């Protein structure tokens, strides 16, 4: 897993979690959903990169 892709995945997960929790605290369902989507995208990126490393 390249360092830049690993960093992007971690940043997306952390940002998504922060947005999701902030949305939940404010009672905004749309913001909560956007945060969850961002977090899921970060997790998907991490899984993709780990899979690529398996072929190397």
JOURFEN-V892964 format. One record per backbone hydrogen bond with DSSP energy under -1.0 kcal/mol. CO is the residue of the C=O (numbers start at 1). NH is the residue of the N-H. E is the energy in kcal/mol with one decimal. If there is no record, write none. Layout:
# JOURFEN-V892964
CO:NH:E + CO:NH:E
This chain:
# JOURFEN-V892964
2:6:-2.4 + 3:7:-2.3 + 4:8:-2.3 + 5:9:-2.3 + 6:10:-2.2 + 7:11:-2.7 + 8:12:-2.5 + 9:13:-2.1 + 10:14:-2.5 + 11:15:-2.9 + 12:16:-2.4 + 13:17:-2.1 + 14:18:-2.2 + 15:19:-2.6 + 16:20:-2.7 + 17:21:-2.4 + 18:22:-2.4 + 19:23:-2.7 + 20:24:-2.2 + 21:25:-2.4 + 22:26:-2.0 + 23:28:-2.5 + 28:32:-2.0 + 29:33:-2.4 + 30:34:-2.3 + 31:35:-2.2 + 32:36:-2.2 + 33:37:-2.3 + 34:38:-2.2 + 35:39:-2.3 + 36:40:-2.3 + 37:41:-2.3 + 38:42:-1.9 + 39:43:-2.0 + 40:44:-2.6 + 41:45:-2.3 + 42:46:-1.9 + 43:47:-2.3 + 44:48:-2.5 + 45:49:-2.3 + 46:50:-2.1 + 47:51:-2.1 + 48:52:-2.0 + 49:53:-1.9 + 50:54:-1.2
